[in-house]
Amino acid sequence: MLKDVVAAMPLEGHKIHLCFEDGAEGVIDLAPQLSFRGVFEPLKDLAYFRQVRVDPDLGTVVWPNGADLDPDVLYSRVTGTPIVCDPVEG
């Protein structure tokens, strides 16, 4: 299902407006999604959180410390589309 994030704009709090390559867009509030530990701890600081940008090679949002988020999860949260996992053949 991989849909690349092509634009991201930080909003109030820990919200980001996201645009995807297929034209889907919406706002996601990451505060309930992040534990703010480890690599995500600096994102507690709203000034740091607002440094979010899109990495076109990864197709997702990233922060200066290398933190990034799975674009499939972001797409699912924005659009309500469930993530479908292909069964592993054995």
KOLGU-4560 file (N, C-alpha, C; in nm, 3 decimals, padded with zeros to 5 digits):
<recs>
<n_xx: 00.082 n_yy: -00.119 n_zz: 00.000 ca_xx: 00.000 ca_yy: 00.000 ca_zz: 00.000 c_xx: 00.086 c_yy: 00.125 c_zz: 00.000 mol: A seq: 1 type: MET>
<n_xx: 00.213 n_yy: 00.116 n_zz: 00.009 ca_xx: 00.301 ca_yy: 00.230 ca_zz: 00.031 c_xx: 00.262 c_yy: 00.352 c_zz: -00.051 mol: A seq: 2 type: LEU>
<n_xx: 00.226 n_yy: 00.457 n_zz: 00.020 ca_xx: 00.196 ca_yy: 00.587 ca_zz: -00.039 c_xx: 00.290 c_yy: 00.687 c_zz: 00.023 mol: A seq: 3 type: LYS>
<n_xx: 00.372 n_yy: 00.750 n_zz: -00.058 ca_xx: 00.470 ca_yy: 00.845 ca_zz: -00.007 c_xx: 00.404 c_yy: 00.973 c_zz: 00.041 mol: A seq: 4 type: ASP>
<n_xx: 00.458 n_yy: 01.027 n_zz: 00.148 ca_xx: 00.422 ca_yy: 01.161 ca_zz: 00.194 c_xx: 00.497 c_yy: 01.258 c_zz: 00.104 mol: A seq: 5 type: VAL>
<n_xx: 00.426 n_yy: 01.357 n_zz: 00.049 ca_xx: 00.491 ca_yy: 01.454 ca_zz: -00.039 c_xx: 00.496 c_yy: 01.594 c_zz: 00.020 mol: A seq: 6 type: VAL>
<n_xx: 00.415 n_yy: 01.617 n_zz: 00.125 ca_xx: 00.418 ca_yy: 01.748 ca_zz: 00.192 c_xx: 00.372 c_yy: 01.730 c_zz: 00.336 mol: A seq: 7 type: ALA>
<n_xx: 00.431 n_yy: 01.809 n_zz: 00.424 ca_xx: 00.394 ca_yy: 01.806 ca_zz: 00.565 c_xx: 00.405 c_yy: 01.946 c_zz: 00.622 mol: A seq: 8 type: ALA>
<n_xx: 00.303 n_yy: 01.986 n_zz: 00.696 ca_xx: 00.304 ca_yy: 02.118 ca_zz: 00.758 c_xx: 00.265 c_yy: 02.103 c_zz: 00.905 mol: A seq: 9 type: MET>
<n_xx: 00.354 n_yy: 02.143 n_zz: 00.995 ca_xx: 00.318 ca_yy: 02.134 ca_zz: 01.137 c_xx: 00.208 c_yy: 02.234 c_zz: 01.170 mol: A seq: 10 type: PRO>
<n_xx: 00.118 n_yy: 02.191 n_zz: 01.256 ca_xx: 00.009 ca_yy: 02.275 ca_zz: 01.303 c_xx: 00.023 c_yy: 02.293 c_zz: 01.454 mol: A seq: 11 type: LEU>
<n_xx: -00.084 n_yy: 02.334 n_zz: 01.522 ca_xx: -00.076 ca_yy: 02.353 ca_zz: 01.666 c_xx: -00.053 c_yy: 02.219 c_zz: 01.736 mol: A seq: 12 type: GLU>
<n_xx: 00.009 n_yy: 02.228 n_zz: 01.852 ca_xx: 00.036 ca_yy: 02.107 ca_zz: 01.928 c_xx: 00.125 c_yy: 02.012 c_zz: 01.850 mol: A seq: 13 type: GLY>
<n_xx: 00.093 n_yy: 01.886 n_zz: 01.856 ca_xx: 00.169 ca_yy: 01.784 ca_zz: 01.784 c_xx: 00.093 c_yy: 01.734 c_zz: 01.661 mol: A seq: 14 type: HIS>
<n_xx: 00.025 n_yy: 01.827 n_zz: 01.596 ca_xx: -00.052 ca_yy: 01.792 ca_zz: 01.476 c_xx: 00.029 c_yy: 01.829 c_zz: 01.350 mol: A seq: 15 type: LYS>
<n_xx: 00.009 n_yy: 01.747 n_zz: 01.248 ca_xx: 00.073 ca_yy: 01.771 ca_zz: 01.118 c_xx: -00.031 c_yy: 01.752 c_zz: 01.010 mol: A seq: 16 type: ILE>
<n_xx: -00.033 n_yy: 01.844 n_zz: 00.915 ca_xx: -00.114 ca_yy: 01.826 ca_zz: 00.794 c_xx: -00.027 c_yy: 01.755 c_zz: 00.692 mol: A seq: 17 type: HIS>
<n_xx: -00.074 n_yy: 01.640 n_zz: 00.645 ca_xx: 00.003 ca_yy: 01.558 ca_zz: 00.551 c_xx: -00.066 c_yy: 01.551 c_zz: 00.416 mol: A seq: 18 type: LEU>
<n_xx: 00.015 n_yy: 01.550 n_zz: 00.310 ca_xx: -00.033 ca_yy: 01.526 ca_zz: 00.174 c_xx: 00.043 c_yy: 01.406 c_zz: 00.120 mol: A seq: 19 type: CYS>
<n_xx: -00.030 n_yy: 01.316 n_zz: 00.054 ca_xx: 00.029 ca_yy: 01.195 ca_zz: -00.001 c_xx: 00.030 c_yy: 01.201 c_zz: -00.153 mol: A seq: 20 type: PHE>
<n_xx: 00.112 n_yy: 01.115 n_zz: -00.212 ca_xx: 00.132 ca_yy: 01.116 ca_zz: -00.357 c_xx: 00.005 c_yy: 01.091 c_zz: -00.436 mol: A seq: 21 type: GLU>
<n_xx: -00.094 n_yy: 01.024 n_zz: -00.377 ca_xx: -00.217 ca_yy: 00.995 ca_zz: -00.450 c_xx: -00.322 c_yy: 01.104 c_zz: -00.432 mol: A seq: 22 type: ASP>
<n_xx: -00.285 n_yy: 01.215 n_zz: -00.366 ca_xx: -00.378 ca_yy: 01.326 ca_zz: -00.345 c_xx: -00.450 c_yy: 01.322 c_zz: -00.212 mol: A seq: 23 type: GLY>
<n_xx: -00.442 n_yy: 01.212 n_zz: -00.140 ca_xx: -00.505 ca_yy: 01.206 ca_zz: -00.007 c_xx: -00.433 c_yy: 01.304 c_zz: 00.085 mol: A seq: 24 type: ALA>
<n_xx: -00.509 n_yy: 01.366 n_zz: 00.175 ca_xx: -00.450 ca_yy: 01.457 ca_zz: 00.270 c_xx: -00.537 c_yy: 01.466 c_zz: 00.394 mol: A seq: 25 type: GLU>
<n_xx: -00.475 n_yy: 01.508 n_zz: 00.502 ca_xx: -00.548 ca_yy: 01.523 ca_zz: 00.626 c_xx: -00.455 c_yy: 01.558 c_zz: 00.739 mol: A seq: 26 type: GLY>
<n_xx: -00.514 n_yy: 01.573 n_zz: 00.856 ca_xx: -00.440 ca_yy: 01.611 ca_zz: 00.975 c_xx: -00.432 c_yy: 01.493 c_zz: 01.070 mol: A seq: 27 type: VAL>
<n_xx: -00.315 n_yy: 01.472 n_zz: 01.126 ca_xx: -00.295 ca_yy: 01.368 ca_zz: 01.226 c_xx: -00.236 c_yy: 01.432 c_zz: 01.351 mol: A seq: 28 type: ILE>
<n_xx: -00.291 n_yy: 01.393 n_zz: 01.465 ca_xx: -00.237 ca_yy: 01.438 ca_zz: 01.594 c_xx: -00.147 c_yy: 01.327 c_zz: 01.644 mol: A seq: 29 type: ASP>
<n_xx: -00.018 n_yy: 01.353 n_zz: 01.650 ca_xx: 00.079 ca_yy: 01.250 ca_zz: 01.689 c_xx: 00.095 c_yy: 01.238 c_zz: 01.840 mol: A seq: 30 type: LEU>
<n_xx: 00.044 n_yy: 01.332 n_zz: 01.918 ca_xx: 00.062 ca_yy: 01.326 ca_zz: 02.063 c_xx: 00.012 c_yy: 01.193 c_zz: 02.121 mol: A seq: 31 type: ALA>
<n_xx: -00.106 n_yy: 01.144 n_zz: 02.082 ca_xx: -00.151 ca_yy: 01.016 ca_zz: 02.138 c_xx: -00.076 c_yy: 00.895 c_zz: 02.079 mol: A seq: 32 type: PRO>
<n_xx: -00.004 n_yy: 00.915 n_zz: 01.970 ca_xx: 00.062 ca_yy: 00.806 ca_zz: 01.899 c_xx: 00.205 c_yy: 00.783 c_zz: 01.945 mol: A seq: 33 type: GLN>
<n_xx: 00.269 n_yy: 00.886 n_zz: 01.998 ca_xx: 00.411 ca_yy: 00.877 ca_zz: 02.032 c_xx: 00.431 c_yy: 00.863 c_zz: 02.182 mol: A seq: 34 type: LEU>
<n_xx: 00.529 n_yy: 00.783 n_zz: 02.220 ca_xx: 00.562 ca_yy: 00.766 ca_zz: 02.361 c_xx: 00.660 c_yy: 00.874 c_zz: 02.408 mol: A seq: 35 type: SER>
<n_xx: 00.720 n_yy: 00.949 n_zz: 02.315 ca_xx: 00.817 ca_yy: 01.054 ca_zz: 02.346 c_xx: 00.933 c_yy: 01.000 c_zz: 02.430 mol: A seq: 36 type: PHE>
<n_xx: 00.976 n_yy: 00.881 n_zz: 02.395 ca_xx: 01.095 ca_yy: 00.820 ca_zz: 02.455 c_xx: 01.192 c_yy: 00.789 c_zz: 02.343 mol: A seq: 37 type: ARG>
<n_xx: 01.315 n_yy: 00.767 n_zz: 02.380 ca_xx: 01.417 ca_yy: 00.730 ca_zz: 02.282 c_xx: 01.432 c_yy: 00.838 c_zz: 02.176 mol: A seq: 38 type: GLY>
<n_xx: 01.433 n_yy: 00.796 n_zz: 02.051 ca_xx: 01.454 ca_yy: 00.889 ca_zz: 01.941 c_xx: 01.340 c_yy: 00.991 c_zz: 01.929 mol: A seq: 39 type: VAL>
<n_xx: 01.223 n_yy: 00.959 n_zz: 01.985 ca_xx: 01.109 ca_yy: 01.051 ca_zz: 01.977 c_xx: 01.101 c_yy: 01.149 c_zz: 02.094 mol: A seq: 40 type: PHE>
<n_xx: 01.188 n_yy: 01.134 n_zz: 02.194 ca_xx: 01.184 ca_yy: 01.223 ca_zz: 02.311 c_xx: 01.198 c_yy: 01.370 c_zz: 02.275 mol: A seq: 41 type: GLU>
<n_xx: 01.289 n_yy: 01.409 n_zz: 02.185 ca_xx: 01.301 ca_yy: 01.551 ca_zz: 02.151 c_xx: 01.173 c_yy: 01.611 c_zz: 02.092 mol: A seq: 42 type: PRO>
<n_xx: 01.084 n_yy: 01.528 n_zz: 02.038 ca_xx: 00.961 ca_yy: 01.578 ca_zz: 01.977 c_xx: 00.862 c_yy: 01.633 c_zz: 02.078 mol: A seq: 43 type: LEU>
<n_xx: 00.886 n_yy: 01.609 n_zz: 02.208 ca_xx: 00.801 ca_yy: 01.669 ca_zz: 02.312 c_xx: 00.808 c_yy: 01.822 c_zz: 02.301 mol: A seq: 44 type: LYS>
<n_xx: 00.927 n_yy: 01.871 n_zz: 02.269 ca_xx: 00.949 ca_yy: 02.016 ca_zz: 02.253 c_xx: 00.883 c_yy: 02.059 c_zz: 02.122 mol: A seq: 45 type: ASP>
<n_xx: 00.781 n_yy: 02.142 n_zz: 02.132 ca_xx: 00.706 ca_yy: 02.181 ca_zz: 02.012 c_xx: 00.793 c_yy: 02.253 c_zz: 01.909 mol: A seq: 46 type: LEU>
<n_xx: 00.892 n_yy: 02.330 n_zz: 01.955 ca_xx: 00.982 ca_yy: 02.397 ca_zz: 01.859 c_xx: 01.059 c_yy: 02.293 c_zz: 01.778 mol: A seq: 47 type: ALA>
<n_xx: 01.100 n_yy: 02.187 n_zz: 01.844 ca_xx: 01.171 ca_yy: 02.080 ca_zz: 01.773 c_xx: 01.075 c_yy: 02.003 c_zz: 01.684 mol: A seq: 48 type: TYR>
<n_xx: 00.956 n_yy: 01.974 n_zz: 01.735 ca_xx: 00.855 ca_yy: 01.902 ca_zz: 01.657 c_xx: 00.827 c_yy: 01.975 c_zz: 01.524 mol: A seq: 49 type: PHE>
<n_xx: 00.824 n_yy: 02.106 n_zz: 01.529 ca_xx: 00.793 ca_yy: 02.186 ca_zz: 01.409 c_xx: 00.904 c_yy: 02.184 c_zz: 01.305 mol: A seq: 50 type: ARG>
<n_xx: 01.016 n_yy: 02.121 n_zz: 01.336 ca_xx: 01.124 ca_yy: 02.106 ca_zz: 01.239 c_xx: 01.100 c_yy: 01.987 c_zz: 01.145 mol: A seq: 51 type: GLN>
<n_xx: 00.982 n_yy: 01.929 n_zz: 01.152 ca_xx: 00.946 ca_yy: 01.816 ca_zz: 01.066 c_xx: 00.964 c_yy: 01.856 c_zz: 00.919 mol: A seq: 52 type: VAL>
<n_xx: 01.009 n_yy: 01.760 n_zz: 00.840 ca_xx: 01.021 ca_yy: 01.782 ca_zz: 00.695 c_xx: 00.996 c_yy: 01.648 c_zz: 00.626 mol: A seq: 53 type: ARG>
<n_xx: 00.978 n_yy: 01.653 n_zz: 00.496 ca_xx: 00.959 ca_yy: 01.532 ca_zz: 00.417 c_xx: 01.093 c_yy: 01.492 c_zz: 00.357 mol: A seq: 54 type: VAL>
<n_xx: 01.129 n_yy: 01.368 n_zz: 00.375 ca_xx: 01.247 ca_yy: 01.312 ca_zz: 00.309 c_xx: 01.197 c_yy: 01.240 c_zz: 00.184 mol: A seq: 55 type: ASP>
<n_xx: 01.224 n_yy: 01.295 n_zz: 00.065 ca_xx: 01.171 ca_yy: 01.234 ca_zz: -00.057 c_xx: 01.226 c_yy: 01.095 c_zz: -00.085 mol: A seq: 56 type: PRO>
<n_xx: 01.345 n_yy: 01.065 n_zz: -00.037 ca_xx: 01.401 ca_yy: 00.931 ca_zz: -00.057 c_xx: 01.328 c_yy: 00.827 c_zz: 00.029 mol: A seq: 57 type: ASP>
<n_xx: 01.289 n_yy: 00.866 n_zz: 00.150 ca_xx: 01.216 ca_yy: 00.775 ca_zz: 00.238 c_xx: 01.066 c_yy: 00.780 c_zz: 00.215 mol: A seq: 58 type: LEU>
<n_xx: 01.018 n_yy: 00.892 n_zz: 00.160 ca_xx: 00.875 ca_yy: 00.907 ca_zz: 00.136 c_xx: 00.794 c_yy: 00.927 c_zz: 00.263 mol: A seq: 59 type: GLY>
<n_xx: 00.857 n_yy: 00.985 n_zz: 00.363 ca_xx: 00.787 ca_yy: 01.008 ca_zz: 00.489 c_xx: 00.843 c_yy: 01.130 c_zz: 00.561 mol: A seq: 60 type: THR>
<n_xx: 00.786 n_yy: 01.158 n_zz: 00.678 ca_xx: 00.830 ca_yy: 01.271 ca_zz: 00.758 c_xx: 00.950 c_yy: 01.230 c_zz: 00.844 mol: A seq: 61 type: VAL>
<n_xx: 01.039 n_yy: 01.326 n_zz: 00.862 ca_xx: 01.160 ca_yy: 01.303 ca_zz: 00.943 c_xx: 01.189 c_yy: 01.429 c_zz: 01.024 mol: A seq: 62 type: VAL>
<n_xx: 01.271 n_yy: 01.409 n_zz: 01.128 ca_xx: 01.318 ca_yy: 01.519 ca_zz: 01.211 c_xx: 01.469 c_yy: 01.520 c_zz: 01.207 mol: A seq: 63 type: TRP>
<n_xx: 01.532 n_yy: 01.630 n_zz: 01.252 ca_xx: 01.678 ca_yy: 01.642 ca_zz: 01.242 c_xx: 01.757 c_yy: 01.530 c_zz: 01.309 mol: A seq: 64 type: PRO>
<n_xx: 01.702 n_yy: 01.465 n_zz: 01.411 ca_xx: 01.776 ca_yy: 01.359 ca_zz: 01.479 c_xx: 01.761 c_yy: 01.222 c_zz: 01.411 mol: A seq: 65 type: ASN>
<n_xx: 01.692 n_yy: 01.219 n_zz: 01.298 ca_xx: 01.675 ca_yy: 01.093 ca_zz: 01.226 c_xx: 01.545 c_yy: 01.021 c_zz: 01.256 mol: A seq: 66 type: GLY>
<n_xx: 01.467 n_yy: 01.070 n_zz: 01.350 ca_xx: 01.337 ca_yy: 01.008 ca_zz: 01.378 c_xx: 01.250 c_yy: 01.017 c_zz: 01.254 mol: A seq: 67 type: ALA>
<n_xx: 01.180 n_yy: 00.908 n_zz: 01.224 ca_xx: 01.086 ca_yy: 00.908 ca_zz: 01.113 c_xx: 00.968 c_yy: 00.821 c_zz: 01.150 mol: A seq: 68 type: ASP>
<n_xx: 00.862 n_yy: 00.829 n_zz: 01.069 ca_xx: 00.742 ca_yy: 00.752 ca_zz: 01.094 c_xx: 00.706 c_yy: 00.674 c_zz: 00.968 mol: A seq: 69 type: LEU>
<n_xx: 00.650 n_yy: 00.556 n_zz: 00.986 ca_xx: 00.613 ca_yy: 00.469 ca_zz: 00.876 c_xx: 00.504 c_yy: 00.537 c_zz: 00.792 mol: A seq: 70 type: ASP>
<n_xx: 00.527 n_yy: 00.557 n_zz: 00.663 ca_xx: 00.426 ca_yy: 00.624 ca_zz: 00.580 c_xx: 00.297 c_yy: 00.543 c_zz: 00.568 mol: A seq: 71 type: PRO>
<n_xx: 00.304 n_yy: 00.410 n_zz: 00.575 ca_xx: 00.181 ca_yy: 00.328 ca_zz: 00.570 c_xx: 00.092 c_yy: 00.356 c_zz: 00.690 mol: A seq: 72 type: ASP>
<n_xx: 00.154 n_yy: 00.368 n_zz: 00.807 ca_xx: 00.078 ca_yy: 00.397 ca_zz: 00.928 c_xx: 00.016 c_yy: 00.536 c_zz: 00.919 mol: A seq: 73 type: VAL>
<n_xx: 00.093 n_yy: 00.633 n_zz: 00.873 ca_xx: 00.042 ca_yy: 00.769 ca_zz: 00.858 c_xx: -00.075 c_yy: 00.772 c_zz: 00.760 mol: A seq: 74 type: LEU>
<n_xx: -00.061 n_yy: 00.703 n_zz: 00.647 ca_xx: -00.167 ca_yy: 00.699 ca_zz: 00.546 c_xx: -00.293 c_yy: 00.637 c_zz: 00.605 mol: A seq: 75 type: TYR>
<n_xx: -00.275 n_yy: 00.528 n_zz: 00.677 ca_xx: -00.389 ca_yy: 00.460 ca_zz: 00.738 c_xx: -00.460 c_yy: 00.550 c_zz: 00.838 mol: A seq: 76 type: SER>
<n_xx: -00.384 n_yy: 00.623 n_zz: 00.919 ca_xx: -00.445 ca_yy: 00.711 ca_zz: 01.019 c_xx: -00.518 c_yy: 00.828 c_zz: 00.954 mol: A seq: 77 type: ARG>
<n_xx: -00.461 n_yy: 00.881 n_zz: 00.847 ca_xx: -00.522 ca_yy: 00.997 ca_zz: 00.781 c_xx: -00.646 c_yy: 00.958 c_zz: 00.703 mol: A seq: 78 type: VAL>
<n_xx: -00.640 n_yy: 00.844 n_zz: 00.632 ca_xx: -00.750 ca_yy: 00.806 ca_zz: 00.543 c_xx: -00.849 c_yy: 00.707 c_zz: 00.602 mol: A seq: 79 type: THR>
<n_xx: -00.809 n_yy: 00.640 n_zz: 00.711 ca_xx: -00.894 ca_yy: 00.536 ca_zz: 00.766 c_xx: -00.883 c_yy: 00.404 c_zz: 00.693 mol: A seq: 80 type: GLY>
<n_xx: -00.790 n_yy: 00.396 n_zz: 00.598 ca_xx: -00.768 ca_yy: 00.273 ca_zz: 00.522 c_xx: -00.688 c_yy: 00.175 c_zz: 00.608 mol: A seq: 81 type: THR>
<n_xx: -00.739 n_yy: 00.053 n_zz: 00.626 ca_xx: -00.664 ca_yy: -00.042 ca_zz: 00.708 c_xx: -00.535 c_yy: -00.086 c_zz: 00.641 mol: A seq: 82 type: PRO>
<n_xx: -00.438 n_yy: -00.118 n_zz: 00.723 ca_xx: -00.312 ca_yy: -00.172 ca_zz: 00.672 c_xx: -00.333 c_yy: -00.321 c_zz: 00.648 mol: A seq: 83 type: ILE>
<n_xx: -00.306 n_yy: -00.365 n_zz: 00.527 ca_xx: -00.324 ca_yy: -00.506 ca_zz: 00.492 c_xx: -00.186 c_yy: -00.570 c_zz: 00.482 mol: A seq: 84 type: VAL>
<n_xx: -00.168 n_yy: -00.677 n_zz: 00.556 ca_xx: -00.042 ca_yy: -00.750 ca_zz: 00.553 c_xx: -00.059 c_yy: -00.873 c_zz: 00.467 mol: A seq: 85 type: CYS>
<n_xx: 00.036 n_yy: -00.894 n_zz: 00.377 ca_xx: 00.033 ca_yy: -01.014 ca_zz: 00.295 c_xx: 00.075 c_yy: -01.132 c_zz: 00.380 mol: A seq: 86 type: ASP>
<n_xx: 00.004 n_yy: -01.245 n_zz: 00.369 ca_xx: 00.043 ca_yy: -01.361 ca_zz: 00.448 c_xx: 00.179 c_yy: -01.414 c_zz: 00.399 mol: A seq: 87 type: PRO>
<n_xx: 00.256 n_yy: -01.461 n_zz: 00.493 ca_xx: 00.387 ca_yy: -01.518 ca_zz: 00.461 c_xx: 00.366 c_yy: -01.661 c_zz: 00.413 mol: A seq: 88 type: VAL>
<n_xx: 00.423 n_yy: -01.689 n_zz: 00.297 ca_xx: 00.412 ca_yy: -01.825 ca_zz: 00.246 c_xx: 00.521 c_yy: -01.909 c_zz: 00.307 mol: A seq: 89 type: GLU>
<n_xx: 00.488 n_yy: -02.030 n_zz: 00.345 ca_xx: 00.587 ca_yy: -02.113 ca_zz: 00.409 c_xx: 00.589 c_yy: -02.245 c_zz: 00.356 mol: A seq: 90 type: GLY>
</recs>
